[in-house]
Amino acid sequence: TSFLLLCPDLAAVQTTKQVTANYQLSFDELRRNIPLSAACYILVLDTDGVNVWCAASKGTFGTEELIRKIEQCHLADVVSHRTLILPQLGATGVRALEIARRTGFNVEWGPVRASDVPHVLAGREVTPAMRRATFPLIDRLVLIPVELVNCFTWTGTLAFIFLMTGGFPAALSVLVAVLAGNVIFPVFFPLFPFRYYSVKGLFLGTITMMLFYLCQYSGTGVIAGAPHWVVGCSRLLALLSVPLISAIITLSWTGCTPFASKSATTRESLMWLSVAPPLKARARKYFSPDESLALCADRCVGCGMCTHVCPQGVFVAEGRKVKLGARQRCMECGACAMNCPVSAVTVDAGVGCAIGVWRAATGAGGDCCGGECSGKQTSRGSSPCGGKQSCCASGSSCCGSEPCCGGSSGAAQFGTCGLLGQPGATTPPVLRPRTCCSQPQ
């Protein structure tokens, strides 16, 4: 749940005031976890209804926005200390050193979840387990109805087409494929052995259809005794379409989990786009399939900042230096590069969301992401489009998705927004619009 939410002022923990916002529940969850004996305030940022992790990368929860809110609330006159506890998932858009230099407030990165806040307020250190972004069963279950609603329109349309061409069994098979991708897949997500999400979906769709048709053709099913042409069409449509539908659905879950990286999702998406070379070439204009995380050991001063902000425990302290202990877990979120004081870490940060790759390949919204700008001042400065236009500045790279991707949404959904870093540069990555998927932090 978010720490800093949709309320334009400073809220005392003991207050009973209501916050009119999309994330009212998140605000209440944070307040509920803060002991009443704690003398502290919740500084609230307006993120345009976007959760912290996404808003941090989008700029509405960024360095400039936070500094503006500190000055607007006259925070230095309200509190005697000079410490801000920020949500760790906001590190993709907030530079701690810049906050300290311009406001005098030192930033301490809190845990990922609000339930661990009392541990921090008690003066104890945040443990590595508290800094890991996980995807437990309860979070996956919350997403199921959201995903089912999102695919309702196209599922109904496809089922109707199958009903007209293959009969009732074929239409029913579409519903089974959707349930496999949006119900069975998230429930048993950790148990699938394959790395690619789409391969998981193909495997799941094939197994599900085999079980489905074994039941239906046993002589007691709904299609027992049907004409041969109905049976033949149903079997063919199910064989060719259902595993593919399941694969597409599971691939769209890349934007919901805290595990998929931009480069890995790009490689997987480009693999499927190989059947349409023009679309693949277009997608490659905006995405690179190459892993970009790099650590310069000579520059590293061993401050440990990267170990504090990484949500997947990629960095490990070793003496007076850090090393890449688990490179394969890197999400390429960019928090490490954003907060490294000596630019020892570089990464071409971005979102691991297949929907963004698809939109870029198909040209949805034009050459850019097709999203709309609100025109408000953010850490990126004034909106480049000045209104309801493309969210990307002229000539800038973009993921091809809207500011809040249409594939998944919900207050309890995982996913990240992206930044576009400058590989090999000596300065931190530059904030640019990418995509935004909801998540519980």
N, C-alpha and C positions, 0 to 999 in steps of 0.2 A: 504494500500500500504506500501511497505517496506521502512524503513529508510536507512538501510545500505545494499548496493547492490553489483552487480558484477563489480567492478572496483578496481584495485589494488593500488590506491593511494588516496590522500586527495584532494577533489574537493571543490573549493570555490563556494559559492552559486551563485555568479554573473557570473561564467564561462559559456561559451556556448559549451564547449567540449562535444563530444558525448561519451556515454558509450556503448560499444559493449557487450551486455549481454541479457539474456532472460528477464530480468526485467528492460529493458530500460524504459518502460512506468511507472513503479513504481518509478524509479529514477526521471523521469520528473514530476511525480505527486507530489512527495515530494518537489522538487525544486520549483515547481509552487506555492506551498502553503507557502513557506518561503518568507516573505517580503524582497524586495531588500535592505531595510534599515537595515536589520539584519546582523550584522558582525559575521558570523559563517561559519563553514566548515561542510561538510558531510564526515564523515569517512566511507569508503566503504570496506566491507569484501567480500572475494571470497567464496561463499557458494555452489559452484559447480552447479549453476542453480536452487537452492532450495530456496523457500521463507523463510522469517525470522522465522516464528513460527515452521516450520518443521526443519529448519537448526539448530535452538537453541537446540532442543532435540537430533538432530543427532550429534551435536558436531562441525559442521563447523561454526556455529554462537555461539561460546561458550566462556568460560572464557579465556582459553589459546590462542585461535585464536584472540580474541580481544586484549589481552595483547601483543601478537606478532605484531599485526598491529599498536598498539600505539607506540611500540618501533621502528618498521620499519620506520614509518612516522616521528619519532622524534617529536611527538605531544607536548611534554613539551616545546620544543623550538619554536614551531609555535604559540601557544596561551599562554596568560598570566594567564588565569583563570585555574581552575582545576575541571571543571564540564563536565560530559558527559550526554547527554540526549539520553537514549536508548529506543528503541521501547518496550512497555510493554510486547508484546508477545515473546520477546527474553528472558524473565525471566526464562523460563524453562531450559535454558542452561547457563546462566550467573549469577555468584555469585557476587553481588555488593560489598560485604565486601572484597572479595579477590581482586577485581579490585582496590579498594582504598588502600589496604595494599601494593600491589606490584607496583602500578604505581603512587599513589598519587592523582589520579582522582576520585572524588566522582561521583557516579552514581545517576542520577535522572531518574525515570521511566516516560517516556512520555505517551501520549494517544495511543489508539489502532489504530486510523486512522490518516492519514496525514493531513486531513482537519482541525484537531484540534490543529495542531502544532503552528499556530500563537497565539493561546490562551496561550500556554506555554511560547513562546518567549516574550510575553508581560509581563511576570512576574506573571501571575495568576496561581492558583493551578489547577491541573487536577481534574475535577469533577468525581464523581462516574459513571455518565452516559458515560463519555469519556473512562472509563476503562472497560466497558462492551463490550464483543465480541458478536455482534448481527448477525442475518441472515436475512436481509431485502429482500423484493421482488426483487429488482434490482440485488442483488447478486445471488439469486436463478435462475433468468431468464438467467443470464450469463452462468450458469452451464448447462443449458438444452442442447444446441448444443454439448457441450463437452461430456456429458453423452450419447447422441444419437450416436455420432461417436464411443465412446468406445464400445458400444454394437452392432455395425453394423455387425460384422463378425458372432457372434453367433446367432444374430437375423435372418440373412439371411439363415444360415444353418438350424435353427429350422423351419423357415417358409417353406423351401423347403421340409423338412421331413413331415411336416403337409400337404403340398400340395399333396405329393405322397400318404399319408395314409388317409387323410380326405377330400381332395378336396380344392378348392379355398376358401370357407368360413372358414375352419379351419386355413389355412395359413394367411388369413386376420385377424383372431382373435389374432394371435401372434403379429402382428403389433399393433393392438389396445391395447393389454396388455402392450407392450413396451411404447407406447405413454402415457398410464395411469400412469405407474411407473416413467417415466422420464419427463413428461410434466405436467400432472394434479397434481401429487403428490407434486412437488416443488412449484407450483403456490399456492396451497391451503394448504400448509404444516401446518401453525399454527391452522387450523380449525379442523384437525382430533382429535377426542377425546381420542384415545388410546395411551398408553405409548410406547408399543413396535412398532418399525418401521414396522416389518413384519406383524403385525396385522392390521396396517394402510393399508398396501398393499393388504392384503386379503380382507379387507372391500372394498377398492377402486376397486380392480379387479372384485369382485363379482357384485358390482353396475354397473360398466362400461359394463361388459358382458351382464347383464340383459337388459340394455338400448340398447346395440348393437344388440342383437338378437331380441328384440321387434321390432326394426326398420327393420331388415332384413327379418323377417318372417311375415311382415304385408301384403305381396303379391306384394309389389313394389320393394323389395330389390333385390340384385344381385343373391340371391339363390332361389328366388321364382320359383317354378316349377321344382326344381332339383330332381333327383331320391331320393327315400326314404333312401337308404343306405348312400348317401352323407349327407343328412340332419341328419341322426342318428349319423354318425361318427363325424360330425362337432359339434353337440350339446354335445356329450360325451367328445370330446377332449377339447372343450371350458370350459366345466364344471370342468374337472379335472385339466387342465393345465394352463388356463389363470390366475385365481386368484393366483396360485402358482408362476407363472412367475412374476406377479406384486409384490408379497410379496418378492421375491428374489431381485428384482430391488430396492425396497424401503429399504430393509435391507442394501443394499450396500451403501445407502446414509448416513449411520452412519459415514462414514469417510469424509463426505463433510460438516457436520454441526458442529458448536461449542458447541453442547449440549450433545452429546453422550459420556458417560464415558466408561472406559475400562471394569469395572466390570459389568455394565448394559448390554453392548453389548455382553460380554461373556455369561451372563445368558441367553440372548435371543438366541444367536447362539447355545449354548449347548442344549437348549430346542428343537431346530430343529434337532440337531445331535443325539438326543435320539433314532431316528429311526435306527441309525447305531452306536451301542455301541463302536466298535473299533475306529471309527473316533472321537467320543466324548471323549474317554479315551486319545487319542493322543492329542486332543486340550487342555485337562486339564493339560497336562504336561507343557504347556507354559502359560496358563492363569488361573487366579483365579476369580471365580464369586463373591467373597466377597468384600464388600466395605471396603476400607482400610484407609480412611482419619481419622486421630485422632489428637486431640489438647490437649496437657498437660497444664492445667491451672496453675499448680504450676510453670512450667518453664517460662511461658509467661511473658515478661517484658513490654508489651504494646507498642512496638515500632511502630506498625502499618504497618510493611513491607508487611505482608500477604494481607492486604487490598489494597495495592498499586499494587501488581502483579497479583492478582486473576482476571481472565477475566470474572467471572460470579458472583461476589459479594457475595461469600460464607461467608466471614468473616465480622463481625460487631464489631466496637469498643464499649466497654462498660466500662466506667470509665478508669482505668489504665490497663485494660485487653482487649482482644478480645474474641469473642465467635463465634461459628458456627451458623450463623443466617439463612442460607439456604443450609444445607448439601445436599439436593436433587439436587441442581444445580451443584454440584462439577463434573468437567470433569476429575479429577485425572490427570491433566497435570503436576503436580509436581513443579510448580513455587513457591508455598508457602514454601514447604520443602527445596527447593534449596536456598532460600534467608532468611530463618528464622535464625537470628544470634545465637539463643540459642537452636536450634533444638527442639522447642516446637511443631512443626507440623511434622507429619510423614504421608506418603502416598506411596502406591505401584503404582507409576505413570506409565502411559502407554496410548496407543491410543485406542479410542473407534471406531475401524474400523472392521467391520465384515469380510472384505476380509482377514485381517490378521488371524482371527480365522479359516476361511475356509482353508487357505493355510497351517496353522499348522496342521489341522485335516487331510488333504489329503496328507501331506508330500511333498508339492510342494517345490522343491529346496533342499530336504533332511531333516535332523533333525533340521536344522536351517532355517533362513528366505529365503535363496536362493538368496539373493542379492549379488551385487558385490562391492568390496572395490576399492576405487580409489588409495589407498596407500598414500594419502597425510596426513600430520601431522594435527591432529585436537586436540580438548580439551581432547580427550580420549587417546591421545598419538599416536604412530605409528599404522597404520592399522594392525590389528591382523592377517590378512590373507596374507598381502604383495602382493596382486595382484587381479586378476579376480577370486576370490573365495568367499566362504561364508563370510558375513559381521560380523558374530558373532564369538567371541573367543571360543575356545574349552571349553565345559561345561557350557557356559553361557546360560541364558534363553533368548528367543526371541519370538517376536509376530508371526512369521511365514509369514511375508510379506516382500516384497522387500523394499529397501531404499525409493523408491517412488512407492507406491502401484499402481498396474495397474487398480484398479477399477475406479479411478477418477483422473483427472489432469486438470490443467488450471490455468491461472494467477489470476482468480477471485474466486477460490474455497476455501471453508473452510475445516478445518481438522487439526489434530495435529499429531506430532510425539510423541513417548513415551519415557520415561525414566524408568529404573527399579530401584525403591527405595528399601530400606532395612527396612521393617516394624519393629518398635521398636528400631531401632538403634539410637545411640546418635550422629551420624555424618550425614551430608546431603546425599541424595541419590547419588548413583554412576551412572555416565553416561554410558549407554550401548546402542547398536544399537536397535532400534525398527522400526516402520514404519514411512512413510512420505507421507502425502497427501497435495496437494496444497490448498492454501486459499488466500484471498485477502490481508491479512496483511503481 
